[in-house]
Amino acid sequence: MNLPEINTNLFKQLRFILVETSRAGNIGAVARAMKTMGFSDLVLVTPRFEHALQDPEAVAFASGAGDILAGARVVGSMAEALDGVNFAAAVSARLREYSPPVLTPRELAGQLAAQPGLRAALIFGNERFGLPNQIVEKCHVLINIPANPDYASLNLSQAAQVLAYECRMALLDGAPPALNTRRPGGDANEIGFQGEAASAAQIEGMYRHLEQSLVEIGFLDAGNPRKLMPRLKRMFARAQLETEEVNILRGIARHMVGKRKD
């Protein structure tokens, strides 16, 4: 059997996204966690205070990782944060009824290391409130750290450190084949990416298009949608869609509406 191709670009490509962070010290500590494991791409989405990257507490907690803070970006939306990303992983201690597939950090790390086509992002929520459902539902997977069930609360930077460590070890250990991964020349029964993975923006556009089409053909009641779209998002998240597959689904949506109008 051929050995899996290793995603050696993961150190440069893996993005850490912090959403509405409240404490400057946590931002600095995440930067430090990233640098110790060899990662550098940090993005903040609407932090809850101004000048977050220059805050003295952030600089102090970075403790030598000031270059990570200097290279970080502050953006105003998740769409901006996910620009160029084709695999988004939400990190949460709270499981959701309509979440995407749930992986441990080790399972995720193996998958990222073994698939060079992935441009991935790890998304961390606010210290108090975590990630809102609308962000989790748009992700490909939900990462749940298997901590002590009697006290499963990790600090933001601790969670980032666990993920960064597992991703580094997956690369250094040679990235054993992850579940749900198909490699060029691999077994035909394996599942995973063959073409280019669809970006977060492409998938979100497909969801909007599909929802509009389902309303137009009368399958979805816009006034009482219930849980149809979250269920569909969870289903498609398990598939890890490629760009061509997204285009096919959008073509089906156009054709459904066109046939109905005929």
C-alpha positions as CSV (number, residue, x, y, z in Angstrom):
1,M,0.0,0.0,0.0
2,N,1.3,3.5,-0.9
3,L,2.1,5.8,2.1
4,P,-0.2,8.8,2.4
5,E,1.0,12.1,0.9
6,I,1.8,14.4,3.8
7,N,0.5,18.0,3.9
8,T,3.8,19.7,4.6
9,N,2.2,23.1,3.9
10,L,-0.1,22.7,6.9
11,F,2.3,24.8,9.1
12,K,1.7,27.7,6.8
13,Q,-1.9,27.0,5.7
14,L,-3.7,26.2,9.0
15,R,-5.6,29.2,10.1
16,F,-6.6,29.9,13.7
17,I,-9.7,32.1,13.9
18,L,-10.8,33.7,17.2
19,V,-14.4,35.0,17.3
20,E,-15.4,37.9,19.5
21,T,-12.6,37.3,22.0
22,S,-13.1,39.2,25.3
23,R,-9.6,39.0,26.9
24,A,-6.5,40.4,25.3
25,G,-4.4,38.0,27.3
26,N,-6.1,35.1,25.6
27,I,-5.2,36.4,22.2
28,G,-1.5,36.7,23.2
29,A,-1.6,33.2,24.7
30,V,-3.1,31.7,21.6
31,A,-0.3,33.4,19.5
32,R,2.2,31.8,21.9
33,A,0.6,28.4,21.6
34,M,0.6,28.7,17.8
35,K,4.3,29.7,17.6
36,T,5.5,26.9,19.9
37,M,3.9,24.4,17.5
38,G,5.1,26.1,14.2
39,F,1.8,27.8,13.1
40,S,1.5,31.5,12.2
41,D,-1.9,32.4,10.5
42,L,-4.0,34.1,13.1
43,V,-7.3,36.0,12.4
44,L,-9.6,37.8,14.9
45,V,-13.3,38.3,14.1
46,T,-14.7,41.4,15.8
47,P,-12.8,41.2,19.1
48,R,-14.7,42.9,21.9
49,F,-12.2,45.7,22.4
50,E,-10.2,48.1,20.2
51,H,-6.5,47.6,19.2
52,A,-6.6,44.0,20.3
53,L,-3.3,43.0,18.6
54,Q,-1.5,45.9,20.2
55,D,-3.0,45.6,23.7
56,P,-0.2,45.4,26.3
57,E,-1.8,42.3,27.9
58,A,-1.9,40.5,24.5
59,V,1.8,41.4,23.9
60,A,2.8,40.3,27.4
61,F,0.9,36.9,27.1
62,A,2.4,36.3,23.7
63,S,5.8,36.1,25.4
64,G,8.1,36.1,22.4
65,A,5.4,35.4,19.8
66,G,5.0,39.1,18.9
67,D,5.6,38.3,15.3
68,I,2.4,36.2,15.3
69,L,0.5,39.2,16.6
70,A,2.2,41.5,14.1
71,G,1.2,39.3,11.2
72,A,-2.4,38.7,12.5
73,R,-5.5,40.3,10.9
74,V,-8.7,41.7,12.4
75,V,-11.8,41.3,10.2
76,G,-15.4,42.2,10.6
77,S,-17.1,38.9,9.5
78,M,-16.7,35.2,9.3
79,A,-16.9,35.4,5.5
80,E,-13.7,37.5,5.6
81,A,-12.0,35.2,8.1
82,L,-12.8,32.1,5.9
83,D,-11.6,33.7,2.7
84,G,-9.5,31.0,0.9
85,V,-10.5,28.3,3.3
86,N,-12.1,25.0,2.1
87,F,-12.3,23.1,5.4
88,A,-13.6,24.8,8.5
89,A,-13.5,23.1,12.0
90,A,-15.5,24.5,14.9
91,V,-13.9,23.9,18.3
92,S,-16.5,23.6,21.1
93,A,-17.0,21.8,24.4
94,R,-20.8,21.9,23.8
95,L,-22.3,19.4,21.4
96,R,-25.2,20.6,19.2
97,E,-28.3,18.8,18.0
98,Y,-27.6,19.8,14.4
99,S,-23.8,20.0,14.5
100,P,-21.6,18.6,11.7
101,P,-19.7,15.4,12.3
102,V,-17.8,15.4,15.6
103,L,-14.1,14.6,15.7
104,T,-11.4,14.5,18.4
105,P,-8.4,16.8,17.9
106,R,-6.3,13.7,17.0
107,E,-8.7,12.5,14.4
108,L,-8.9,16.0,12.9
109,A,-5.1,16.3,12.8
110,G,-4.7,13.1,11.0
111,Q,-7.2,14.1,8.4
112,L,-5.6,17.5,7.8
113,A,-2.0,16.1,7.6
114,A,-3.0,13.4,5.1
115,Q,-4.9,15.7,2.7
116,P,-2.6,18.2,1.0
117,G,-5.6,19.9,-0.8
118,L,-7.1,21.1,2.4
119,R,-6.8,24.8,3.4
120,A,-8.2,24.5,6.9
121,A,-9.3,26.8,9.7
122,L,-9.8,26.1,13.4
123,I,-12.5,28.4,14.8
124,F,-12.6,29.2,18.5
125,G,-15.5,31.1,20.1
126,N,-15.9,33.7,22.8
127,E,-14.6,32.7,26.3
128,R,-18.0,33.0,27.9
129,F,-20.5,32.1,25.2
130,G,-18.5,29.9,22.8
131,L,-19.5,29.7,19.1
132,P,-23.1,30.4,18.0
133,N,-25.0,27.7,16.2
134,Q,-25.1,29.6,12.9
135,I,-21.3,29.4,12.7
136,V,-21.0,25.7,13.9
137,E,-23.6,24.6,11.3
138,K,-21.6,26.1,8.5
139,C,-18.4,24.1,9.4
140,H,-17.4,20.7,8.1
141,V,-16.7,19.2,11.5
142,L,-17.0,20.0,15.2
143,I,-14.0,19.4,17.3
144,N,-14.7,18.2,20.8
145,I,-11.7,17.7,23.2
146,P,-12.3,14.6,25.3
147,A,-11.7,16.2,28.7
148,N,-12.8,15.2,32.2
149,P,-16.7,15.0,31.9
150,D,-16.9,16.4,35.5
151,Y,-14.9,19.5,34.5
152,A,-14.5,19.9,30.7
153,S,-13.9,23.6,30.6
154,L,-10.6,24.6,28.9
155,N,-9.3,28.1,28.6
156,L,-9.3,29.4,25.0
157,S,-5.5,29.3,24.7
158,Q,-5.4,25.8,26.2
159,A,-7.8,24.5,23.6
160,A,-5.7,26.2,20.9
161,Q,-2.6,24.5,22.3
162,V,-4.2,21.1,22.2
163,L,-5.2,21.5,18.6
164,A,-1.9,22.9,17.6
165,Y,0.0,20.1,19.3
166,E,-2.0,17.4,17.7
167,C,-1.6,18.9,14.2
168,R,2.1,19.2,14.7
169,M,2.4,15.6,15.9
170,A,0.4,14.3,13.0
171,L,2.9,15.8,10.7
172,L,6.0,14.7,12.6
173,D,4.7,11.2,13.0
174,G,4.1,10.8,9.3
175,A,0.4,11.3,9.3
176,P,-1.1,7.8,9.5
177,P,-4.1,7.4,7.2
178,A,-7.1,9.2,8.8
179,L,-10.6,7.8,8.6
180,N,-12.7,9.1,5.7
181,T,-9.6,9.9,3.7
182,R,-8.9,8.8,0.1
183,R,-5.5,9.1,-1.4
184,P,-4.3,9.1,-5.0
185,G,-3.7,5.5,-5.8
186,G,-5.4,4.4,-2.6
187,D,-8.1,1.8,-2.1
188,A,-11.3,2.4,-4.0
189,N,-13.4,1.9,-0.9
190,E,-11.7,4.8,0.9
191,I,-13.7,8.1,1.0
192,G,-12.3,11.6,0.7
193,F,-11.3,14.3,-1.7
194,Q,-10.6,13.6,-5.3
195,G,-10.9,17.0,-6.8
196,E,-10.4,20.4,-5.1
197,A,-12.3,20.9,-1.9
198,A,-15.0,23.5,-2.1
199,S,-14.3,26.7,-0.2
200,A,-16.4,27.9,2.7
201,A,-17.8,30.7,0.5
202,Q,-18.8,28.3,-2.3
203,I,-20.6,26.0,0.1
204,E,-22.4,28.9,1.8
205,G,-23.5,30.1,-1.7
206,M,-24.8,26.7,-2.5
207,Y,-26.8,26.6,0.8
208,R,-28.4,29.9,-0.1
209,H,-29.2,28.8,-3.6
210,L,-30.6,25.5,-2.4
211,E,-32.8,27.1,0.2
212,Q,-34.2,29.6,-2.4
213,S,-34.9,26.8,-4.8
214,L,-36.6,24.6,-2.1
215,V,-38.8,27.6,-1.3
216,E,-39.7,28.2,-4.9
217,I,-40.7,24.6,-5.6
218,G,-42.8,24.6,-2.4
219,F,-40.8,22.0,-0.5
220,L,-39.6,24.5,2.2
221,D,-42.0,26.9,3.9
222,A,-40.0,30.1,4.4
223,G,-42.4,31.2,7.2
224,N,-42.0,27.9,9.1
225,P,-38.7,26.3,8.0
226,R,-38.3,24.2,11.1
227,K,-35.0,22.4,11.0
228,L,-34.7,21.4,7.3
229,M,-31.7,23.6,6.4
230,P,-29.6,22.7,9.5
231,R,-30.3,19.0,8.8
232,L,-29.2,19.4,5.1
233,K,-26.1,21.3,6.2
234,R,-25.2,18.5,8.6
235,M,-25.7,15.9,5.8
236,F,-23.5,17.8,3.3
237,A,-20.8,18.5,6.0
238,R,-20.3,14.7,6.2
239,A,-19.7,14.6,2.5
240,Q,-16.9,17.1,2.5
241,L,-17.9,18.6,-0.8
242,E,-15.6,19.3,-3.8
243,T,-16.0,22.3,-6.0
244,E,-17.4,20.3,-8.8
245,E,-19.9,18.7,-6.5
246,V,-21.1,22.1,-5.3
247,N,-21.5,23.1,-8.9
248,I,-23.6,20.0,-9.7
249,L,-25.9,20.7,-6.7
250,R,-26.4,24.3,-7.8
251,G,-27.1,23.1,-11.3
252,I,-29.8,20.7,-9.9
253,A,-31.3,23.6,-7.9
254,R,-31.5,25.7,-11.1
255,H,-33.0,22.9,-13.1
256,M,-35.7,22.2,-10.4
257,V,-36.8,25.8,-10.5
258,G,-36.6,26.0,-14.3
259,K,-38.8,22.9,-14.7
260,R,-41.4,24.2,-12.3
261,K,-41.6,27.5,-14.2
262,D,-42.0,25.6,-17.5
